[in-house]
Structures are given as C-alpha cells and as structure tokens.
Amino acid sequence: MATGKDRQRQLAREHYERQMRRRAERQARARRVTVIGSTVGVLVVVCGVIAAVTLLGGNDAETSAEAAPPTPAASSTPVDPTKVTCQYTDDSNGPSKDVGRPPAKPDLDAETMTLKTNHGDIVIDLEPMKAPCTVNSFAFLAEKDYFDGTKCHRLVTPSTGGLAILQCGDPQAKADGKGGTDGQGGPGYKFADENLGGMEYGRGVVAMANSGPDTNGSQFFIVYGDETKSLPPQYTPFGTVTKGMDIVDKVAEGGFLADNVAPKVGVEIKDVTISGKS
C-alpha cells in the first residue's frame, strides 16, 4: 500500500515533469540558444528536506543527439580521448561571431584557461581527458579571440533562482539588464555533451550552458555556490576555477539589474588564453 510519503514523491515528480515540458516548449518557441532559467520552485517537503530544483535551459528528454560516432559518451562513462573525433555541426541560429570551426582532433594539451577580465584574472584548470571536445572548442575560440570584449550577461542567486551561477560567453550580449537578445549568441556550431555525471557541480566548477541535449556552443557558467544536489547532470563540466573566485563572489554580492539577468557589477572578458604542456 502506498504511503503518504510515496504519494508526495509521486506528486512532486509529476509536478517537476510538467514544469520541464512547459519550459522546453517556451524555449523552443523563443529559439534561445543558451538560457539559464529562473527558479522552478520548491517542489515538496519530504522527511523535512526541501528539494529546490532549478534548470539551466533544457529540452524534452526525448530530444535526440545527432548520431556522429565516434564521439565522447554523454555520461561519466570513461572514453579514450586519444581516439575521439569531435563533431561540430551547424547551429540553426547561425554565428554571432563567425570564426570557423574547431579541428576534429581535440587539443589534449590544453591545461589552463585564463579569463582576463576588467576585475582581474580568473584561472580555470581544464579537463581535456574528461571533456576533450569541449576543451578543444574553447582552445580554438580563444585562439580566434572570440571571447574578447564579451560580457557576462546573467547572474543567478540562491535567493531568486535557487542556484549560484554567473553565465558568460555570448558575443552579442549587452548585459544591460534589459534582456533583449542576451543569451542567444553562439559560434554557429554545436557539439555533444560530455562528462555528464563525471564531476559534481560544486563551487568553482565551470560547465556549459545549453538549450537541451547536445546543444553546446560558446556559453558557459561558473558556479559560486554548491549546486551538487539541486542541479541535474545535464551540463558538461569541463574545468574548475583555481584563482579568481573572489572576483565572482564580488560580482554576486553586487546583485543584478533585474531578476536573474545582468549583474550590477559588470564583467567584461578582455581576453582568453589557453596554456598547455610544454
């Protein structure tokens, strides 16, 4: 016989699934390339624990990836990065800044990415062995000066979105708090998810923002809280901040210009550099 708690869990699950479907439909209509959504809300109290679930974009689970083997498995299943061929396919939205496509063979020597911002450097240790095609894309875009002059356009705080995230990587974002086309820009290509479930979304983790499975482009987010329990494994984690979290904290403390959009303390990425093995 089902218990009251079983019924609560069932209702919470059904409520969560309905919200996911509605969110996916809205995003499909808007054709937004990359969005970190606002809070889904508190679902249910079970055993005295409130489970807050907030999504960063996302389409129906039935959305299928383009078949392009061999590619990295979109899970924590180990892959041999030396045998991976990266597939970068057309994004229907087209490029916001056209710099071409990354090579199919991933750059496994990329170790560190430095975001030179108007507040100082944010240094990220990369994971080319876990997310080879993601790191390869960043190495390519950095070499092409793709990120130069871009602004971090979205700030989500625990009080408003349940998460603690700063999102960047849209070359057309104005980050003025008015929304507009912020969050829609990309390089004109997309690629498959990697390393899902391979890293927890803890403080300092850097992951790809997306609008559904296998829709990665150039936008990414930095976690400044601890999203391990509230964020589902749907966003490719590819690095960890080792220097500059104080910058992200400063931006977060400043709040945003409007709900879950541009931070008041503006962040401009002046240059991105990749260092590797010598």
C-alpha positions in Angstrom: 0.0 0.0 0.0 1.3 3.4 -0.9 2.3 5.6 2.0 1.6 9.3 2.3 5.3 10.0 1.6 5.1 7.8 -1.6 2.2 9.9 -2.7 4.1 13.1 -2.0 7.1 11.9 -4.0 4.8 10.9 -7.0 3.1 14.3 -7.0 6.4 16.1 -6.8 7.8 14.0 -9.7 4.7 14.7 -11.8 4.9 18.4 -11.0 8.6 18.5 -11.9 7.9 16.8 -15.3 5.1 19.2 -16.2 7.3 22.1 -15.5 10.1 20.7 -17.6 7.7 20.2 -20.5 6.4 23.7 -20.2 9.9 25.2 -20.0 11.0 23.2 -23.1 8.0 24.5 -25.1 8.7 28.1 -24.2 12.4 27.8 -25.1 11.6 26.0 -28.4 9.3 28.9 -29.4 11.9 31.5 -28.4 14.7 29.6 -30.1 17.1 30.8 -27.4 20.5 29.2 -27.8 21.6 29.3 -24.2 19.5 30.2 -21.2 19.9 29.8 -17.5 16.3 29.6 -16.4 14.8 31.2 -13.3 13.6 29.0 -10.4 11.3 26.1 -10.9 10.3 26.5 -7.2 10.1 24.3 -4.1 8.6 21.0 -5.1 7.8 19.1 -2.0 8.9 18.6 1.6 10.0 15.0 2.2 11.4 13.9 5.5 11.8 17.5 6.5 14.0 18.3 3.5 13.1 21.0 0.9 14.2 19.9 -2.6 14.7 23.0 -4.8 15.1 22.2 -8.4 16.2 24.8 -10.9 17.0 24.2 -14.6 19.5 25.8 -16.9 17.8 25.6 -20.2 16.9 22.1 -21.4 14.5 20.5 -23.8 12.4 17.3 -23.6 14.4 14.3 -22.6 13.1 12.8 -25.9 15.3 15.2 -27.9 17.9 13.0 -29.6 21.5 13.8 -30.3 22.9 13.7 -33.8 24.5 10.4 -34.5 28.2 11.0 -35.2 30.3 8.2 -33.8 33.0 8.1 -32.6 32.3 10.9 -30.1 32.6 11.1 -26.3 29.9 9.4 -24.4 27.4 12.0 -22.9 27.8 10.4 -19.4 30.5 9.6 -16.9 31.5 6.5 -18.9 35.2 6.6 -19.5 36.4 7.4 -23.0 39.8 7.3 -24.6 40.3 10.9 -25.6 43.1 10.0 -28.0 40.6 8.1 -30.2 37.9 10.7 -30.1 36.8 12.6 -33.2 35.0 15.8 -32.4 31.9 16.7 -34.4 30.9 20.3 -34.6 27.6 20.6 -36.5 25.6 23.6 -37.8 23.6 25.5 -35.3 20.4 26.8 -37.0 20.8 30.2 -35.3 24.0 30.9 -37.2 27.1 32.5 -35.7 27.0 35.7 -33.7 30.8 36.0 -34.4 32.0 33.7 -37.2 35.5 32.3 -36.6 35.1 29.0 -38.3 35.1 25.5 -36.7 37.5 23.8 -34.4 39.5 20.8 -35.7 38.1 17.3 -35.4 41.1 16.1 -33.4 40.9 17.5 -29.9 43.7 19.5 -28.3 44.6 17.3 -25.3 47.5 19.5 -24.2 45.3 22.4 -23.1 45.6 22.6 -19.3 44.7 26.0 -18.1 42.3 28.7 -19.4 42.7 32.3 -18.1 39.9 34.8 -18.4 41.4 38.3 -18.3 38.5 40.5 -17.1 38.1 44.1 -16.1 38.4 42.9 -12.4 41.4 40.7 -12.8 42.2 37.2 -13.9 40.0 34.1 -13.5 42.1 31.0 -13.9 40.5 27.6 -14.8 42.1 24.2 -14.7 40.7 22.4 -17.7 39.7 18.7 -18.1 40.7 17.7 -21.7 40.7 14.0 -20.7 37.1 14.1 -19.5 35.7 16.7 -21.9 38.1 16.7 -24.9 35.7 18.2 -27.5 34.6 20.9 -25.1 38.1 21.9 -24.2 39.1 21.7 -27.8 36.3 24.2 -28.7 37.5 26.7 -26.1 41.1 26.4 -27.2 40.0 27.1 -30.7 37.7 30.1 -29.8 40.4 31.6 -27.5 42.9 31.4 -30.3 40.5 33.2 -32.6 39.9 36.0 -30.0 36.2 35.0 -30.0 35.6 36.0 -26.4 37.5 39.3 -26.5 35.2 42.1 -25.4 32.3 39.9 -24.4 30.3 40.5 -21.2 28.9 38.1 -18.6 25.2 38.6 -19.1 23.4 36.5 -16.5 23.6 36.3 -12.7 21.5 33.8 -10.8 21.5 34.0 -7.0 20.2 31.5 -4.4 17.5 33.9 -3.3 16.0 34.3 -6.8 16.9 31.2 -8.8 17.9 28.6 -6.3 21.3 28.4 -7.9 24.5 30.5 -7.6 25.8 30.9 -11.1 27.5 33.6 -13.4 27.0 33.0 -17.1 29.2 34.3 -19.9 30.3 33.5 -23.4 27.7 35.3 -25.6 29.5 37.6 -28.0 26.3 39.7 -28.7 25.2 40.1 -25.1 24.8 43.7 -24.0 24.4 42.8 -20.3 22.4 45.9 -19.6 19.6 44.3 -17.7 17.1 44.7 -20.5 17.2 41.2 -21.8 16.9 41.7 -25.5 18.9 39.1 -27.3 21.2 38.3 -24.4 21.7 34.6 -24.1 21.1 33.8 -27.8 24.5 34.3 -29.2 26.9 31.5 -30.2 29.7 30.4 -32.6 27.4 29.0 -35.3 28.1 25.4 -34.3 27.0 22.9 -31.6 28.5 19.8 -30.2 27.7 16.8 -28.0 27.5 16.7 -24.2 30.5 15.2 -22.4 31.4 14.1 -18.8 27.8 14.2 -17.6 27.9 12.8 -14.1 31.7 12.8 -14.1 32.1 15.9 -11.9 29.9 17.4 -9.2 28.7 21.0 -9.7 30.5 22.3 -6.7 31.8 25.8 -6.0 34.3 26.8 -8.7 33.2 24.3 -11.3 32.8 25.6 -14.9 30.2 24.0 -17.2 28.5 24.5 -20.5 25.1 26.3 -20.6 22.7 24.8 -23.2 19.2 24.7 -24.6 18.9 20.9 -24.5 20.9 17.8 -25.0 23.9 18.2 -27.3 23.4 21.9 -28.0 26.7 23.2 -26.6 28.1 26.3 -28.2 30.2 29.0 -26.5 28.2 30.0 -23.4 29.3 28.7 -20.1 28.7 29.3 -16.4 30.8 29.4 -13.2 29.3 28.0 -10.0 30.0 30.2 -7.0 27.7 28.2 -4.6 27.3 24.4 -4.2 24.8 23.1 -6.8 25.6 19.4 -6.2 22.1 18.5 -5.0 20.0 21.0 -7.0 21.5 20.8 -10.5 20.8 17.7 -12.6 23.7 16.2 -14.6 22.7 17.9 -17.9 25.5 20.4 -18.4 29.0 19.5 -19.5 31.5 20.3 -16.7 35.0 20.9 -18.2 37.0 22.8 -15.6 37.5 24.3 -12.1 38.4 27.8 -11.1 41.7 27.8 -9.2 42.1 31.6 -9.0 39.7 34.5 -9.2 36.7 33.2 -7.3 36.9 36.3 -5.2 36.0 38.2 -8.4 32.9 36.0 -9.0 31.9 36.5 -5.3 32.3 40.3 -5.7 30.0 40.2 -8.7 27.5 38.0 -7.0 27.4 40.2 -3.9 26.6 43.2 -6.1 23.3 41.7 -7.2 21.7 42.1 -10.6 20.0 44.8 -12.6 16.8 42.8 -12.9 15.6 39.4 -11.9 18.1 36.8 -12.9 19.8 38.9 -15.6 22.8 41.1 -15.9 24.9 41.7 -12.8 25.2 45.2 -11.5 28.9 44.8 -11.2 29.7 44.3 -14.9 32.1 41.7 -16.0 33.9 42.1 -19.4 36.2 39.4 -20.7 39.0 41.3 -22.4 41.0 38.2 -23.5 41.1 34.4 -23.1 44.3 32.5 -23.2 45.0 28.8 -23.1 48.2 27.3 -21.7 49.3 23.7 -22.2 52.0 21.2 -21.8 55.4 22.4 -22.9 
